[in-house]
Amino acid sequence: MPKSIRTRTGAICGRWNTEKSGPEIFRPALQCEVKCGTMSGSKKRKGRNAMTEQEMRAAIAQHVKPLVCFEGLELVRCETGQITATAPVTENSLNLYGNAHGGWLYALCDTCSGMVTCTYGVPNVTLQAGINYIKGARPGDTVRVEAKTQHKGGQTAVNRVELFNQAGELLATANFTMYLMTRRG
């Protein structure tokens, strides 16, 4: 049965499927009361570990909407500036040749780049991106995504995203510049 994750202030932030053992399956709530960066009125904290993991997961839930081709996307690890996620290659993610579609792999990288930027508690959008495809993925493969922030400034963050198959082989590398939608005034 899904359960609600709550921040220290009590706002309902996301839904996580706990029916399966192992890492939690990410299922974002459609409506979230958390405002990224303020965490429902909690005081802003400074420093590398300003948000708890639960608050980072709540911020991610606020910004990620489910896509039909991302069924089974699992957030395995979540730290400030670094996440690991996995996603199975399913029928919905295939191209005409039976491989994982390059657009699906790109969208997976883009989504995880947004997730890792959310660990700072700041709403964000992609400003610029580039991807290099190295090896294909097939139906039944599980893609592991490693996303890490290389630089976070006042208005942008630069992220490196790498995709691996279950054998640990590199599938793709991508670089993203994310625009931080900080509130001013």
C-alpha positions in Angstrom: 0.0 0.0 0.0 1.5 3.4 -0.9 2.2 5.7 2.0 2.7 9.4 2.2 6.0 11.0 2.9 5.8 14.0 5.1 8.4 16.7 5.8 9.2 17.8 9.3 6.5 20.4 8.9 3.9 17.8 8.0 3.1 18.7 4.4 2.2 15.7 2.2 5.0 15.6 -0.4 5.0 12.5 -2.5 3.9 8.9 -2.8 6.3 5.9 -2.5 5.4 2.3 -3.2 6.5 0.1 -0.4 4.9 -3.1 -1.7 8.2 -4.2 -3.3 11.2 -5.0 -1.2 14.4 -3.1 -1.9 14.6 0.5 -3.1 11.5 2.6 -3.1 9.6 3.0 -6.4 9.1 6.7 -7.2 5.5 7.6 -7.7 5.1 11.4 -7.4 1.9 12.9 -6.0 0.0 15.0 -8.6 -0.5 17.8 -6.1 2.1 18.7 -3.6 1.9 21.3 -0.9 5.7 21.7 -0.7 7.2 24.8 -2.3 10.7 23.9 -3.3 13.3 26.1 -1.5 11.0 26.9 1.4 9.8 23.4 2.3 6.4 24.5 3.5 7.6 27.4 5.6 10.7 25.7 7.2 13.6 28.1 7.7 16.2 28.1 5.0 19.4 26.4 6.0 22.8 26.9 4.6 25.6 24.4 4.1 26.3 21.3 2.1 23.7 19.2 3.8 21.0 21.8 4.3 18.1 19.5 3.5 17.4 16.0 4.9 17.1 13.1 2.5 13.3 13.1 3.1 13.1 16.8 2.2 15.2 16.1 -0.9 12.9 13.3 -2.0 9.9 15.6 -1.4 11.5 18.3 -3.5 12.1 15.8 -6.3 8.5 14.6 -6.0 7.3 18.1 -6.5 9.2 18.5 -9.8 8.9 15.1 -11.5 5.7 14.2 -13.3 5.3 10.5 -14.4 5.8 9.7 -18.1 4.3 6.5 -19.4 7.7 5.4 -20.6 9.2 5.8 -17.1 7.2 3.1 -15.3 9.4 1.5 -12.7 11.7 4.5 -12.3 13.3 3.9 -8.9 15.2 6.5 -6.9 17.9 4.3 -5.3 20.1 6.9 -3.6 19.6 10.5 -2.9 22.2 13.0 -1.4 22.8 16.6 -1.9 24.2 17.0 -5.4 24.1 13.3 -6.2 21.5 10.7 -7.1 21.3 7.1 -8.4 18.1 5.9 -10.1 17.2 2.8 -12.1 14.7 2.3 -14.9 13.8 -0.9 -16.8 13.8 -0.8 -20.6 10.2 -1.7 -21.5 8.1 -1.9 -24.6 7.1 1.8 -24.2 10.8 2.9 -24.4 11.8 1.1 -27.6 12.5 2.4 -31.1 11.4 0.7 -34.3 14.6 -1.5 -34.2 13.8 -3.0 -30.8 16.5 -1.0 -28.8 15.9 1.7 -26.2 15.0 4.8 -28.1 17.6 7.6 -27.9 14.9 10.1 -27.0 13.9 7.9 -24.0 17.5 7.7 -22.9 17.8 11.5 -23.2 14.5 12.1 -21.3 15.8 9.8 -18.6 19.0 11.8 -18.3 17.1 15.1 -18.4 14.7 13.9 -15.7 17.5 12.8 -13.4 19.4 16.0 -14.0 16.4 17.9 -12.7 16.1 15.5 -9.8 19.7 16.0 -8.7 19.3 19.8 -8.9 16.2 19.5 -6.8 18.3 18.1 -4.0 19.4 21.7 -3.3 15.7 22.7 -2.8 15.6 25.0 -5.9 13.0 24.8 -8.7 14.9 24.3 -12.0 14.6 23.8 -15.8 17.0 22.6 -18.4 18.9 25.5 -20.0 21.3 23.5 -22.2 22.1 19.8 -22.7 24.2 17.4 -24.8 24.4 13.6 -24.9 26.7 11.0 -26.3 25.3 7.6 -27.0 27.9 4.8 -26.5 26.1 1.5 -26.4 22.5 0.4 -26.9 20.1 -1.0 -24.4 17.6 -3.8 -25.1 14.2 -4.9 -23.7 14.7 -6.4 -20.2 17.8 -4.4 -19.4 17.8 -2.2 -16.3 19.4 1.2 -16.9 21.3 2.7 -13.9 21.5 6.5 -13.8 24.3 8.3 -12.0 23.6 12.0 -11.8 26.0 14.4 -10.1 26.3 18.1 -9.8 29.7 19.4 -11.0 29.0 23.0 -10.2 26.2 25.0 -8.5 26.2 28.7 -8.7 23.6 31.4 -8.0 21.6 30.9 -11.1 22.8 27.7 -12.8 24.0 24.2 -12.0 26.0 22.0 -14.2 25.3 18.3 -14.0 27.0 15.2 -15.4 24.7 12.2 -16.0 25.9 8.7 -16.9 23.8 5.7 -17.9 24.9 2.1 -17.3 23.4 -1.3 -18.1 23.0 -4.0 -15.4 26.5 -5.3 -16.4 28.0 -1.9 -15.6 28.7 -1.1 -19.2 28.5 2.6 -20.1 25.5 3.4 -22.3 25.6 7.2 -22.5 27.1 10.3 -21.0 25.3 13.7 -20.8 26.0 17.2 -19.6 23.2 19.5 -18.5 23.1 23.2 -17.5 20.1 23.8 -15.3 18.6 27.2 -14.7 17.8 27.7 -11.0 14.5 29.5 -10.6 15.2 31.3 -7.4 12.8 33.8 -6.0 13.9 37.3 -5.7 12.4 40.3 -4.2 
